[in-house]
Amino acid sequence: MTNEIKILSERIDTLETRLAYQDNTIESLNETITAQWKQIDALTRQIAQLAERLQEAEANAPGPANERPPHY
């Protein structure tokens, strides 16, 4: 019986160690994902701003760029 308890205790220790490493890995991955989403949000806003600026620039651009071709 003592040998069985020792084996079970070792298995529990092994599982607790694995769990601790898994918790650490999950927390690290969560931090990485959070940082990436913040960056994606910032880039999405920047693209929207650039698209708006491009539309304004095209609308205000002088010359034939704003004129319809004669075949329309």
CYANA upper distance limits for C-alpha pairs under 8 A (distance plus 0.5 A):
  1 MET  CA      5 ILE  CA      6.86
  2 THR  CA      6 LYS  CA      6.72
  3 ASN  CA      7 ILE  CA      6.72
  4 GLU  CA      8 LEU  CA      6.61
  5 ILE  CA      9 SER  CA      6.47
  6 LYS  CA     10 GLU  CA      6.68
  7 ILE  CA     11 ARG  CA      6.71
  8 LEU  CA     12 ILE  CA      6.64
  9 SER  CA     13 ASP  CA      6.66
 10 GLU  CA     14 THR  CA      6.64
 11 ARG  CA     15 LEU  CA      6.67
 12 ILE  CA     16 GLU  CA      6.56
 13 ASP  CA     17 THR  CA      6.66
 14 THR  CA     18 ARG  CA      6.73
 15 LEU  CA     19 LEU  CA      6.53
 16 GLU  CA     20 ALA  CA      6.68
 17 THR  CA     21 TYR  CA      6.91
 18 ARG  CA     22 GLN  CA      6.60
 19 LEU  CA     23 ASP  CA      6.56
 20 ALA  CA     24 ASN  CA      6.80
 21 TYR  CA     25 THR  CA      6.67
 22 GLN  CA     26 ILE  CA      6.53
 23 ASP  CA     27 GLU  CA      6.65
 24 ASN  CA     28 SER  CA      6.69
 25 THR  CA     29 LEU  CA      6.62
 26 ILE  CA     30 ASN  CA      6.55
 27 GLU  CA     31 GLU  CA      6.74
 28 SER  CA     32 THR  CA      6.78
 29 LEU  CA     33 ILE  CA      6.63
 30 ASN  CA     34 THR  CA      6.59
 31 GLU  CA     35 ALA  CA      6.71
 32 THR  CA     36 GLN  CA      6.68
 33 ILE  CA     37 TRP  CA      6.65
 34 THR  CA     38 LYS  CA      6.81
 35 ALA  CA     39 GLN  CA      6.79
 36 GLN  CA     40 ILE  CA      6.57
 37 TRP  CA     41 ASP  CA      6.54
 38 LYS  CA     42 ALA  CA      6.73
 39 GLN  CA     43 LEU  CA      6.61
 40 ILE  CA     44 THR  CA      6.50
 41 ASP  CA     45 ARG  CA      6.76
 42 ALA  CA     46 GLN  CA      6.69
 43 LEU  CA     47 ILE  CA      6.61
 44 THR  CA     48 ALA  CA      6.77
 45 ARG  CA     49 GLN  CA      6.72
 46 GLN  CA     50 LEU  CA      6.64
 47 ILE  CA     51 ALA  CA      6.55
 48 ALA  CA     52 GLU  CA      6.70
 49 GLN  CA     53 ARG  CA      6.68
 50 LEU  CA     54 LEU  CA      6.55
 51 ALA  CA     55 GLN  CA      6.72
 52 GLU  CA     56 GLU  CA      6.76
 53 ARG  CA     57 ALA  CA      6.56
 54 LEU  CA     58 GLU  CA      6.56
 55 GLN  CA     59 ALA  CA      6.55
 56 GLU  CA     60 ASN  CA      6.62
 57 ALA  CA     61 ALA  CA      6.29
 58 GLU  CA     65 ALA  CA      8.24
 58 GLU  CA     66 ASN  CA      7.80
 59 ALA  CA     66 ASN  CA      7.44
 61 ALA  CA     65 ALA  CA      7.68
 61 ALA  CA     66 ASN  CA      7.52
 62 PRO  CA     66 ASN  CA      7.61
 63 GLY  CA     67 GLU  CA      7.85
 64 PRO  CA     68 ARG  CA      8.31
 68 ARG  CA     72 TYR  CA      7.24
